[in-house]
Amino acid sequence: MFAAAYPGLDLLASPVVLVDEQLCVRHVNPAAENLFEVSATNVIGHTLSEMFEDASRLSAACGNALAHACSYVEHDLLLATNGRSGQHLSCIASPVEDGALRGLLLEFRDIDQQLRIAREERMLDQSQANRELIRNLAHEIRNPLGGIRGAAQLLERELPRRKLHEYTQVIMKEADRLQSLMDRLLTPHRLPQPMRINIHEVLDRVRSVIAAEMPRSLAIKRDYDVSLPPIEIDPEQIIQALLNIARNAAQALQGSGEIILRTRIARNVPLAKKRRRHALLIQIIDDGPGIPPELRDKVFHPLVSGREGGSGLGLPLAQTFISQHNGSIEFDSQPGRTCFSILLPVSRSADT
């Protein structure tokens, strides 16, 4: 038997699949069974196209390895089995022979973790750049605003007709509004003041505020893991971050739909370039129309909003507050389901 010539495959920690020239599976080691959540007895004898939902790129890589009789590496594959969500993998396809039989040894490596780390680094760099941009912008605008308001007050005293005071009032009110906006822009630069608190107290505060602002036709459901330990956070900053996300969800639903506030424990995740054995996962999920594709790469950029009249500050501020807590924030959005996932360290020091 073809696979019998390679008895050590089952001892490897790396996921390995052995296929023949027709790309028919001849052997799957236990590590590959675990990775793909399949049983060897169910896939042996089936082709790669039958084992995976979309094996076109993998099949092309195998074809290149067979055609040139040399190893071929495919660095970023998205493979899914049995309707499960896809996994990002790299694959080394190496030709093997057993007498007259030829085939390929496929060694897989999970690169989801690498992609997550790279994505987090990009988000941290972006968050820092956003903070600098916002701070500089706020300082540049703040000083002239004081002068504009002061000049409007002096002008109001000199105006002979009281009816004209309406115009100076407009100037002063708009100056005050912009001043308030500048204060919001500068607020994130306050360092967190951590205290131990149950995250569900924070989420219940957020839930109460959204419920008070929105009609009763909006359902806000709780899906909490009550076994979660307290964490050290600045409650006001995290409440504001989660409130910004939840408020965006509520506004996208236009007062009718469902928002789910979910908590779970996450294991073996990188945060702030350090690996954590445990982290707190908070998810805010809505069944709205989703984020428009043209905005998905820019939702954390300042002053970018998909809503008419939106300031475009809610998500950048949320990202800043989460980053200051050594956490991460990301989202997945499609019509009918948008999920923002926030990871926060359970303890303030890295586990490993």
N, C-alpha and C positions, 0 to 999 in steps of 0.2 A: 504494500500500500504506500502511496506517495508520502503521506504524513509520517509513516513509520520510520522514515530515514532521519527524522529530526525529533528524537524523543525528548530533548531538553527544552522544547518550547514551553511546556507546561510549567517549568521552573522559573521562567522569566517574569520579572515584575512589569515589564513593558507589555502593553496589549499587542498581540501578534495574530495575524490572520494569514493562512497559507492558501493560495489559489493556484489552479492549473492554468494552462494557456488560454482556455476559454473563459477565464475569470470566474470559474466555479469554485466555491469554497470547499476546501478539503480538510481544514483544521482551524479551530479557534481555541486559543489558550484561555485559561481561567481569567486572566487579567482583561482580555478582550471581552469575555462574557460579562464581566462586571462593568466595564466601560460602556458597552452598548446595551446592557440590560437584556441580553438574549441568551438562549440556551444553545450550546453547540449542536445538539441533536436536531434543533429546529432549523438551523441555517446551513449545516453541511449538506452539500449536494445542490444548493441554490447559488445562483450567480450573485455578483456584487449588486447588480441592478435590482435584484429581488430582495436582497438583504437591506439595502438602504433606499430611502425614498427618492433621492436624487444622487446618483452615483456617476454622473456624466464626467465631472472633473477627475474623480478617482479613476474611472475607467480609462480616461485619456492618459493619465500619468502611468497607469499600468501598461498601456499600449506603447508609450515611449520607452519604458524600461525593457519591454520584450523586444521591440524593434532594434534597439541599439545594444542590447545585451549588457546593460550597465545599470547601476542604481540610479533612481530618479527620485527627486524630492519635491513634494507638493507642500508648500508652506502653510496655506490657509484653506482648509476644507471645512465645509459646513455639512455634517452628516447627521441624519436622523433615522431612527428605526422605530417601526411599529407605532407611528403617529406621535412619538415623543418629540419634544423640542430639540432642535438641532444643537450639535456641539461643534465648537471650533477646534479643529485638529490639524496637526501636520502629519505627513505620512512619508516614510521612506520605502520605496518599492525596489526590492533587490532580487535579481534573477537567481533561481536555484534549479538544480538538476538532480534527478535520481534515475540513472541509467538513460533510457530513451525518453523519460518523462521530463518535461520542463514546466516551470511555474514561477511564481513570485512569492516572496516573503514580504508581507506588508506590516511594517512596524508603525504604530500610531503613538502620537504624543498629544496630550491635552494642552492646548495653548490658551484656553479661556482665562486662566489666571494671568498669563502674560499680557493678554489684551486688556484685562481689567486694570492691571498695574499701569500700563501705558496710558489708558484712558484717564485714570485717576491723576497721573502726573500732568497730563494736558489740562485737566480741570483745575488743578491747583495753580498752574501757571496762568491760566485764564482768569481765575479768581483774583490772583494777586494783581494782574494787569487791570482788571476791572476796578479793584479797590483804589489803585493809584489814579486811574482816570477819573473816577467819581470824586475822590478827594480833591484833586486839582481843579476839576470843573466847579465843584461847590465853592472852593475858596475864591476862584476867579469871579464868580457871580455874586457871592455874598456881600462883598464890600460895595460894589456899585448899587446894590439894592438898597442899602442903608441911605446912600446919598439921594437916590430917587425918592424914597419915602420922605426924607427930611425936606427935600425941595418941594414936594407936593404939600406938606404941612405949612410951609412958609407961604406958598402961593395961595393956599386957602384963606389965610389971614388977610391977604392983600386984595382978594377979589371983591369988587363992589357989589355984585349981585349974588344973592344967596343961592339962586338957582344954579349958578355955575359951580357951586360946591359939590354938586353931584359928580362932576368929572374928576375933581381931586379925590373924592372918596373912592371912585373906581380905581384910580392910580394907587392909592394907599392899600386898598383891599387886595389888589393883584400883587402888590409888592409883598404884603404879608403872606399871601398864599405861596409865592415863590420862596420867601424866607423859610416858611415851614418845610417846603420841599428840600431846601438846602440843609436844614437841620436833619431831615431824614437821611440825606445822602452822607452826612458826616457821622451819624449815629453808629454805624458798624465798626468804627475805629476804636470804640471803647472795648477794652479787653474783657473777656468773659469773667464773671464773678460766680464761680461754681459752688453748688451745694448739692447734697445728696437728696434725690427726690424720685418718686415713682413716676415713670414716664406716662402712666395712664392718667395721673392727675393733670399733666400738661395737655394730653390729648382731650380730656374731658373739658378743659377750659376752651380749647379750640372749638370743640363741638358745640359748646354753649353759645359762643360768639356767632358762629355761622348759623346756628338754628335761630338765633334772635334776629339776624339780618335778612334771612331768606324766608320765603313762604313755607307753609306746612307741607306743601306738595313735594318738597325736597326731603328725601329720606337720608339720614346720616346714621349709618350702622356701625357698631363697634364689634371688632373681631380681635379680642385681646388674648395674649398668652399671660394669664394671671400669675404664672410662676416666675416671671422675669424679676431680677433683682433691681434695687434702686441704682441709679447711675448719677455721676457727678456732672452736672451741667449748669449753665446759667439759665434758669427757667424763663426769664423774660425774653432772652434772645431766641431760645428754641421755640417758645410759644409763637413769637413773631414769625420765625421761619416757617413753621408748620401752618400758621394762619394764612400766610401769603399763598402757600400752595393750595390749601383747602379753599380759600376764597376764590382763587383762579378757577378751581374745579366747579365751584358753585355758580360762578358767573358764566362759565361755559355751558352749564346745564340750563341756564336761564330760569332757575327756580323750580325746575321739574326734573326729577331723576333720582339717582342714588349715588351716594358717596360712602365708601367703606374706609374706616380707620383701622388698620391692622398692625399688630405687633408680633414679632417672632424673634427667636434667637438665631443668629447666623454663625457658622463655624468656619474657621480657617480662611479668613478674609484679610486682604491687605488694606490697611488704613494708614494714611500719612506715611507711606513707604515702609511700613512695618507690618509684620504678620500678627494677626490677632487670633487666638484660639476661639474666642467668643466675641461677638459684637451684637448690638441691639439693632434689629431691623424694624423700621417703621415704614409702612406703605400707605399711601393715600390714593385710592382708586375711585375713578368715576366712570360712568357709562355714557359720557357725552360724545360729541362729534370727533374728538381727538385734536391733536395739534396739527395745523396745516404742514404738509411736507416741507414747504419753503422756509418755515420758521424753526424746524427741529434742530438745526445746527446752530441756531442763534438765540434760543430761548433764555440762556443765561447771560447774554450780552446786555449791558445797560441800555435803557431807552428803547428797547425792542419790544413791541406789544402786538398781539394779534387781535386786540379788542379796541374798538373805537373809543377814544377817551382814556385808554389805559396809559399809565405812566411808564411802564416798562422797567419798573424798579423792584417789583415784588420778588421775582425769581433770582435776580442778581444778589439782592440782600439776603435771601434765604441761603443761597450758595455761600455767601461770605460768612454768615453765622455758623453754618454747618462746618465749613473749613476751619474756622477758629476753634472748633471743638475736636479737631483731628478726625472729622467724619467725612463722609462722601455722599453725594446726591446724584442720582441719575434717573432716567425715565424711559418708559416704553409706551408708545402711543399708536393707536390705530382707531378707526371709527368704531365706536361702541365700547372702547376700553382704553383709558389712559391711567398709567400707574407710575407714581413718583416713589422711588425707593430711597430711603435715608438710612445710612449706616452710622452708628455712633459707638465708640468704644465703651465697653462695660466698665472698665477701669481706666484711669488716666495714664497708666503706663502700659507699654506694649507687653504682650504675653511672651513673645519670642523675639 
